Amino acid sequence: MALLRLPLPLRFLVRDELFDWVALSRYLRATGQIRVDNPATRSSLRTMHREIEASLATGDSLVVFAQGSILGVEVAFQPGAFRIARRLGTPILPVVITGSHRVWEHPYTSPTRLGERISVRVLPSLPSEMDAMTFRHLEQQMKTLALDPSTAPARRFDPDCDGWWDEYRYEIDPDFPVLANRLALRRAGSR
């Protein structure tokens, strides 16, 4: 909802599981949001890319959550959004949102909490061509902004409280070495 305040027509890339939520699914389908299947097949990727191209051709801006997760600021960015931008030659507008997890917290029980502070920071746009160093620098810059004390608090990943989310693919950003090591040890122990 915070992104809807941007003066841009938006279309969202949405994880497939959200299309299983009855009330939300109706809205996602009715507004033409773009489904991301996990795991993706060649067919689903072709469909997704066609829908992205059609959406961009109508003037929409595509919203992709680079972490692909609600776990917290410690989760590393996934390269999918940047691959899409490079493939289509579309510039990237980085946006940092913090505090929204306090409105409707996992495990998503009602009620929502109104009146919570949310921060939205829009960074300068970047060209679609980004090397690994620029990608990493952008990730660090965005996470530094998310953790800035002047913004609403960012969601932090606490596996003791949140669980480990073993069924989801994610990595911990190396800038958070204690949590990255905990995840590596957990994964090594589960083999």
C-alpha positions as CSV (number, residue, x, y, z in Angstrom):
1,M,0.0,0.0,0.0
2,A,2.9,2.4,0.7
3,L,4.1,2.1,-2.8
4,L,0.8,3.2,-4.2
5,R,1.7,6.7,-3.0
6,L,4.4,6.8,-5.7
7,P,3.2,8.8,-8.8
8,L,3.6,5.7,-11.0
9,P,1.3,3.1,-12.4
10,L,2.4,-0.1,-10.7
11,R,2.2,-3.8,-11.6
12,F,3.6,-6.3,-9.0
13,L,5.5,-9.6,-9.5
14,V,3.8,-11.8,-6.9
15,R,4.8,-15.2,-5.5
16,D,2.5,-18.0,-6.6
17,E,1.5,-18.9,-3.1
18,L,-0.3,-15.6,-2.7
19,F,-2.6,-16.6,-5.5
20,D,-3.9,-19.4,-3.2
21,W,-5.2,-16.9,-0.7
22,V,-8.9,-16.7,-1.6
23,A,-9.6,-13.0,-1.0
24,L,-6.2,-11.8,-2.2
25,S,-6.2,-14.0,-5.2
26,R,-9.4,-12.4,-6.6
27,Y,-7.8,-9.0,-6.3
28,L,-4.4,-10.1,-7.8
29,R,-6.2,-11.7,-10.8
30,A,-8.7,-8.8,-11.3
31,T,-5.8,-6.2,-11.3
32,G,-3.5,-8.3,-13.6
33,Q,-0.7,-8.7,-11.2
34,I,2.1,-11.0,-12.5
35,R,2.6,-14.5,-11.0
36,V,6.0,-15.9,-10.2
37,D,5.9,-19.6,-9.9
38,N,8.2,-21.3,-7.4
39,P,9.8,-23.5,-8.6
40,A,9.6,-21.9,-12.1
41,T,9.3,-24.0,-15.2
42,R,10.4,-22.8,-18.7
43,S,6.7,-22.4,-19.6
44,S,6.0,-20.3,-16.5
45,L,9.0,-18.1,-17.1
46,R,8.0,-17.5,-20.7
47,T,4.5,-16.6,-19.6
48,M,5.9,-14.3,-16.9
49,H,8.3,-12.5,-19.3
50,R,5.5,-12.0,-21.8
51,E,3.2,-10.5,-19.1
52,I,6.1,-8.2,-17.9
53,E,6.8,-7.0,-21.5
54,A,3.1,-6.3,-22.1
55,S,2.8,-4.5,-18.8
56,L,5.8,-2.3,-19.4
57,A,4.5,-1.6,-23.0
58,T,1.4,0.0,-21.4
59,G,3.5,2.3,-19.2
60,D,3.4,0.3,-16.0
61,S,6.4,0.2,-13.6
62,L,7.2,-3.3,-12.4
63,V,7.5,-3.8,-8.6
64,V,9.9,-6.6,-7.7
65,F,10.9,-7.3,-4.1
66,A,14.6,-8.1,-4.5
67,Q,14.8,-10.2,-1.4
68,G,11.8,-12.3,-2.5
69,S,11.0,-12.8,1.2
70,I,9.4,-11.3,4.2
71,L,12.1,-12.7,6.5
72,G,13.9,-9.4,7.2
73,V,16.7,-7.1,6.2
74,E,19.3,-9.8,6.7
75,V,18.1,-11.8,3.7
76,A,20.4,-11.3,0.6
77,F,19.0,-9.9,-2.6
78,Q,18.2,-12.3,-5.4
79,P,19.3,-11.3,-8.9
80,G,16.0,-11.8,-10.7
81,A,14.8,-8.2,-10.7
82,F,18.2,-7.1,-12.1
83,R,18.2,-9.8,-14.7
84,I,14.7,-8.7,-15.9
85,A,15.8,-5.1,-16.0
86,R,18.9,-6.0,-18.0
87,R,17.0,-8.3,-20.4
88,L,14.4,-5.5,-21.1
89,G,16.8,-2.5,-20.9
90,T,14.6,-1.0,-18.2
91,P,16.0,1.3,-15.6
92,I,15.8,0.4,-11.9
93,L,14.2,2.7,-9.3
94,P,15.4,1.4,-5.9
95,V,12.9,2.0,-3.1
96,V,13.5,1.1,0.6
97,I,10.4,0.4,2.7
98,T,10.6,-0.2,6.5
99,G,8.0,-0.5,9.2
100,S,5.3,-2.1,7.1
101,H,5.7,-5.5,8.9
102,R,4.3,-3.8,12.0
103,V,0.9,-3.2,10.3
104,W,0.3,-6.9,9.6
105,E,2.8,-9.1,11.2
106,H,3.7,-12.7,10.3
107,P,2.0,-15.1,10.8
108,Y,-0.7,-12.9,9.3
109,T,-3.5,-13.1,11.8
110,S,-6.1,-10.4,11.9
111,P,-6.1,-7.7,13.1
112,T,-4.1,-5.2,11.2
113,R,-2.6,-2.4,13.2
114,L,-3.4,1.1,11.9
115,G,-1.3,4.1,12.8
116,E,2.1,2.4,12.5
117,R,4.9,4.4,11.1
118,I,6.2,3.3,7.7
119,S,9.2,4.9,5.9
120,V,9.6,4.9,2.2
121,R,12.8,6.2,0.6
122,V,13.2,6.5,-3.1
123,L,16.8,6.4,-4.4
124,P,18.0,7.8,-7.8
125,S,17.2,5.5,-10.7
126,L,19.9,3.3,-12.1
127,P,20.6,2.0,-15.6
128,S,19.6,-1.6,-16.3
129,E,23.2,-2.7,-16.9
130,M,24.7,-3.4,-13.5
131,D,27.9,-5.4,-12.8
132,A,28.2,-7.5,-9.7
133,M,30.1,-4.7,-7.8
134,T,27.3,-2.2,-8.5
135,F,24.6,-4.7,-7.5
136,R,26.4,-5.4,-4.2
137,H,26.9,-1.7,-3.5
138,L,23.2,-1.0,-4.1
139,E,22.2,-3.8,-1.8
140,Q,24.5,-2.4,1.0
141,Q,23.2,1.1,0.4
142,M,19.6,0.0,0.6
143,K,20.1,-2.0,3.8
144,T,22.1,0.8,5.4
145,L,19.1,3.1,4.7
146,A,16.7,0.4,6.1
147,L,18.6,0.3,9.3
148,D,19.0,4.0,9.7
149,P,17.6,5.1,13.1
150,S,15.7,7.9,11.4
151,T,13.4,5.5,9.5
152,A,10.7,3.2,10.9
153,P,12.3,0.0,12.2
154,A,13.1,-2.6,9.6
155,R,11.9,-6.2,10.0
156,R,14.7,-8.3,11.5
157,F,15.0,-12.1,10.9
158,D,15.0,-14.0,14.2
159,P,14.9,-17.7,13.4
160,D,14.3,-18.5,17.1
161,C,11.0,-16.6,16.8
162,D,10.2,-16.8,13.1
163,G,11.4,-20.4,12.4
164,W,14.0,-21.2,9.8
165,W,11.8,-21.3,6.7
166,D,13.6,-24.4,5.4
167,E,11.1,-24.9,2.6
168,Y,12.1,-21.5,1.0
169,R,15.2,-20.7,-0.9
170,Y,17.0,-17.7,0.6
171,E,20.5,-16.7,1.7
172,I,21.7,-14.4,4.4
173,D,23.6,-11.3,3.3
174,P,27.3,-11.7,4.3
175,D,27.1,-8.3,6.0
176,F,25.3,-10.2,8.8
177,P,27.9,-12.9,9.5
178,V,26.5,-14.3,12.8
179,L,23.1,-15.1,11.2
180,A,24.8,-16.3,8.0
181,N,26.9,-18.7,10.0
182,R,23.9,-19.9,12.0
183,L,22.1,-20.7,8.7
184,A,25.1,-22.5,7.2
185,L,25.4,-24.6,10.4
186,R,21.8,-25.5,10.3
187,R,21.9,-26.5,6.6
188,A,25.1,-28.5,7.1
189,G,23.4,-30.4,10.0
190,S,20.3,-31.2,8.0
191,R,22.3,-33.1,5.3
